[in-house]
């Protein structure tokens, strides 16, 4: 395991499974330290193994979700919660249905809300009322997006309706029957919302994420590469496998 001296703590591990176990450890530690902690959760291919690991630990009773509160980063606009590709459904399938969490304490933006702006404001209020996010999990897009904050997203952006870029639509098409079925809009926590989390853990695996990770850590801080804005946060850990680390592992 290598750790750089960069202000963002970089943890390089051998393979994706090792990254999943490491991140699951961080989450279990947070839940042990504070049984009613507030967790920020992410969807996508990257955290699936972490959620499987957490489910397994919950089954073995080594971590307890009973009083935990969760907030997901984002949700597609126009997909019912039960839609196979909604992020609510993803969370049910990969985590919530397998652990002793109280579903009332799980929050995913409502992509079917009649008034999207009101839903965004309500989501921000719920996070604030819960006392803020203690530990936020993030993935990263090839273009450096975090959640659905695509390049150009302002550093002080809040939870809001956004249009997905063509690149993100194409990348996410693998989960749908065709690219035409991918929603064009989403509700996402903003960069400013994410930056208020007390601690952030970003995970990435595979060579395809190497350039995004390099820019996040060594590139200029710029909304053109939204993840680079995390350089301004005091407590960020980036957990990657060797393939995603590339030269940074040396
Ligand atoms: P992925 O997505 O985990 O499916 O690669 C990450 C992201 O786009 O944030």
Boltz pocket constraint, residues with backbone or C-beta under 6 A from the ligand:
constraints:
  - pocket:
      binder: B
      contacts: [[A, 43], [A, 44], [A, 45], [A, 46], [A, 47], [A, 139], [A, 140], [A, 141], [A, 142], [A, 145], [A, 146], [A, 147]]
      max_distance: 6.0
